[in-house]
Amino acid sequence: MTADVATPARSLRRIRTPALRKVALGLGFPIFVLILWEILSTNGIIDPVLFPAPSVIFGTLQDRLESGELTRDLWATLSAVFVGYAMSALIGLPIGVAMGLWRRVDFTLEPFVMGLYSAPIIALYPLLIIVSGIGFTTIVILVVMFAIFPIIINTALGVRLVDRFLVRSAVSFGATRGEVLRHVILPASLPSIVSGMELAVGRAITGAVVAELFIGNAGLGYSIGYYSGFLRLADAFLFIFILGVLGVLLRELVVAVERRVRYGTG
């Protein structure tokens, strides 16, 4: 009876310990950097005007919350990121699967995909302004252009590297093409697909911020540009920190969804 109780407890500890260690290590270095920054800035070792102390930076948080500015900007950026990211996934995943499955599709699209992925996307900004004007639509388009290519490339790579023995085995047992795709190819390529989705999160945020810097009238990127222009760098750094936290949280959300898909709801 004791062994029956102790075994789940030990298993629970084994599950929790790596997670706690990951959190501790992940928070440890940023906290160390913030403490070092605080010491250097408050003692004048680095310019406190250009690099305000973290205590000064986070001291502006209450003002931004009370004014409603932070909530408004966060919602504007998240809206563009979520819409653009969803569109990137809906468009990029089928294209990546097609490129991985069929060589002719791969040979046709790969130069186009790699060319745009390597090109400076922001160089297309003037053309987008002419085509779609200034507004939410243009910001979403830029988010898609930043985020879609890691999804396509990693999905195609994952599908291409699936063990052909698994595919032939499924076919030999009478599986149709659709069943092979759903039950063999997609599960086997999931790690590569998720890697592309994780990379796309960071690029989606980057696309939204870049767009807001140029054409936004709200959003985290807009506020960073606005406060930097008036040399209110404590406020600008606050929004930069928020962007960093946002990127980590969205990435963890993607990983959590991947785990739920891979292991089921149980």
C-alpha positions in Angstrom: 0.0 0.0 0.0 2.8 2.4 0.9 4.6 1.6 -2.3 1.4 2.2 -4.3 1.2 5.7 -2.8 4.9 6.5 -3.0 5.2 5.6 -6.7 2.9 8.3 -8.0 4.4 10.8 -5.6 7.9 10.1 -6.9 6.6 10.3 -10.5 5.0 13.7 -9.7 8.3 15.0 -8.3 10.1 13.8 -11.4 7.7 15.7 -13.6 7.8 18.8 -11.6 11.5 19.0 -10.9 12.6 19.6 -14.6 9.9 22.1 -15.0 10.9 24.0 -11.9 14.5 23.9 -12.9 13.6 25.3 -16.3 11.7 28.2 -14.8 14.5 28.9 -12.3 17.2 28.9 -14.9 15.0 30.9 -17.3 14.4 33.6 -14.8 17.8 33.6 -13.2 19.8 35.2 -15.9 17.3 38.0 -16.7 17.1 38.8 -13.0 20.9 38.9 -12.8 21.0 41.3 -15.8 18.4 43.6 -14.3 20.2 43.7 -11.0 23.5 44.5 -12.7 21.8 47.1 -14.8 20.3 48.7 -11.7 23.7 48.9 -10.0 25.5 50.3 -13.1 22.7 52.9 -13.8 22.1 54.2 -10.3 25.9 54.6 -9.7 26.4 56.4 -13.0 28.7 53.8 -14.5 26.4 53.8 -17.5 24.4 56.9 -18.6 21.1 56.8 -16.6 19.5 59.0 -19.3 20.2 56.5 -22.1 19.8 53.5 -19.8 17.4 54.3 -17.0 17.5 52.0 -14.0 15.0 49.1 -14.1 13.4 50.6 -10.9 12.7 53.8 -12.9 11.5 51.8 -15.9 9.0 49.7 -14.0 8.0 52.8 -12.0 6.3 54.0 -15.1 4.1 50.9 -15.3 1.4 52.2 -13.0 1.0 55.5 -15.0 0.7 53.6 -18.3 -1.9 51.2 -16.7 -3.9 54.0 -15.1 -4.1 56.0 -18.3 -5.3 52.9 -20.2 -2.5 53.4 -22.7 -0.8 50.0 -22.0 -4.1 48.1 -22.4 -4.9 49.8 -25.6 -1.5 49.3 -27.1 -1.3 45.7 -26.0 -4.7 44.9 -27.6 -3.7 46.6 -30.8 -0.4 44.6 -31.1 -2.0 41.3 -30.0 -4.8 41.7 -32.5 -2.4 42.2 -35.4 -0.2 39.3 -34.2 -3.0 36.9 -33.7 -4.7 37.6 -37.0 -1.4 37.6 -39.0 -0.2 34.5 -37.2 -3.4 32.6 -37.8 -3.3 33.6 -41.5 0.3 32.5 -41.7 -0.5 29.1 -40.3 -3.6 28.6 -42.5 -1.7 29.5 -45.6 1.8 28.3 -44.7 1.0 24.8 -43.4 -0.7 23.5 -46.6 2.0 25.0 -48.8 4.7 23.4 -46.7 3.0 20.0 -46.8 2.6 20.3 -50.5 6.3 21.2 -51.0 7.3 18.3 -48.8 5.1 15.7 -50.6 5.6 16.7 -54.2 8.9 17.5 -55.7 7.5 19.5 -58.6 5.7 21.8 -56.2 9.0 22.1 -54.2 11.0 22.9 -57.3 8.4 25.5 -58.4 7.9 27.3 -55.1 11.3 27.0 -53.3 13.1 29.8 -55.2 10.1 32.1 -54.5 9.9 31.1 -50.9 13.6 31.3 -50.2 14.0 34.6 -52.1 11.3 36.3 -50.1 12.5 34.8 -46.9 16.0 36.2 -47.5 14.8 39.6 -48.7 14.4 42.5 -46.4 10.6 42.4 -46.0 10.4 46.0 -44.8 11.7 47.1 -48.3 8.2 46.2 -49.5 6.6 48.7 -47.1 6.2 51.6 -49.6 4.5 49.2 -52.1 2.1 47.9 -49.4 1.2 51.5 -48.5 0.2 52.2 -52.1 -1.7 48.9 -52.4 -3.5 48.6 -49.1 -3.1 52.1 -47.5 -2.3 52.9 -43.9 -4.2 50.9 -41.3 -4.7 47.5 -39.7 -4.8 45.6 -43.0 -1.2 46.7 -43.9 0.1 45.8 -40.4 -1.5 42.3 -40.7 0.0 41.8 -44.2 3.5 42.7 -42.8 3.0 40.2 -40.0 2.1 37.5 -42.4 5.1 38.3 -44.6 7.4 38.0 -41.6 5.8 34.9 -40.1 4.8 32.7 -42.9 8.2 31.6 -44.3 9.5 29.8 -41.2 6.2 27.8 -41.2 6.5 26.9 -44.8 10.2 26.0 -44.7 10.1 23.9 -41.5 6.9 22.1 -42.5 8.3 21.2 -45.9 11.5 19.9 -44.2 9.6 17.9 -41.7 7.4 16.2 -44.3 10.4 15.6 -46.5 12.3 13.8 -43.8 9.6 11.4 -42.7 10.8 7.8 -42.8 9.6 6.3 -46.0 9.5 2.9 -44.4 6.7 4.1 -42.2 4.8 5.4 -45.2 5.3 2.1 -47.2 4.2 0.1 -44.1 1.0 2.1 -43.8 0.2 1.7 -47.5 0.9 -2.1 -47.3 -1.8 -2.3 -44.6 -4.3 -0.6 -46.9 -4.1 3.0 -45.7 -5.3 5.6 -48.2 -3.3 8.7 -49.1 -5.4 10.8 -46.7 -4.9 8.3 -43.9 -1.2 8.1 -44.5 -1.0 11.9 -44.4 -3.2 12.2 -41.2 -1.8 9.3 -39.2 1.8 8.9 -40.4 3.3 12.0 -42.2 1.8 14.8 -40.1 2.5 13.2 -36.6 6.1 12.3 -37.7 6.8 15.8 -39.0 5.1 17.5 -36.0 8.4 18.5 -34.2 9.7 20.3 -37.3 6.3 22.0 -37.8 6.2 23.2 -34.2 9.8 24.5 -34.6 8.6 26.6 -37.5 5.5 27.8 -35.5 7.8 28.8 -32.6 10.1 30.8 -34.9 7.0 32.4 -36.5 5.8 33.8 -33.2 8.9 35.9 -32.8 8.8 37.1 -36.4 5.1 37.9 -36.1 5.8 40.1 -33.2 8.7 41.7 -35.1 6.4 42.3 -38.1 3.7 44.0 -36.0 6.2 46.2 -34.1 8.0 47.3 -37.3 4.7 48.1 -39.0 3.5 50.1 -35.9 6.7 52.1 -35.9 6.0 53.3 -39.4 2.2 53.5 -39.8 0.6 52.7 -36.5 -1.4 55.1 -34.3 -1.5 52.6 -31.5 0.4 49.5 -30.4 3.6 48.6 -28.5 5.7 49.5 -31.5 4.0 52.9 -31.9 4.6 53.7 -28.2 8.3 52.7 -28.4 8.8 55.0 -31.4 6.7 57.8 -29.7 8.5 57.8 -26.4 12.0 57.3 -28.0 11.3 60.4 -30.1 10.7 62.5 -27.0 13.7 60.8 -25.2 11.4 59.4 -22.6 13.5 56.2 -22.6 12.1 54.8 -19.4 8.7 54.5 -21.0 10.2 53.2 -24.2 12.2 50.5 -22.3 9.0 49.5 -20.5 7.3 48.6 -23.7 10.4 46.8 -25.0 10.3 44.6 -21.8 6.6 44.0 -22.3 7.4 42.8 -25.9 10.0 40.4 -24.6 7.6 38.9 -22.0 4.9 38.7 -24.7 7.2 36.8 -27.0 8.0 34.3 -24.3 4.4 33.7 -23.3 3.2 33.3 -26.9 6.0 30.8 -27.5 5.1 28.8 -24.5 1.5 28.8 -25.7 2.5 27.3 -29.0 4.5 24.6 -27.1 1.5 23.9 -24.8 -0.8 23.4 -27.8 1.8 21.1 -29.5 1.9 19.0 -26.4 -1.8 18.8 -26.2 -2.0 17.8 -29.9 0.7 15.2 -29.5 -0.3 13.5 -26.2 -4.1 14.2 -26.3 -6.2 15.8 -23.6 -5.6 13.1 -21.1 
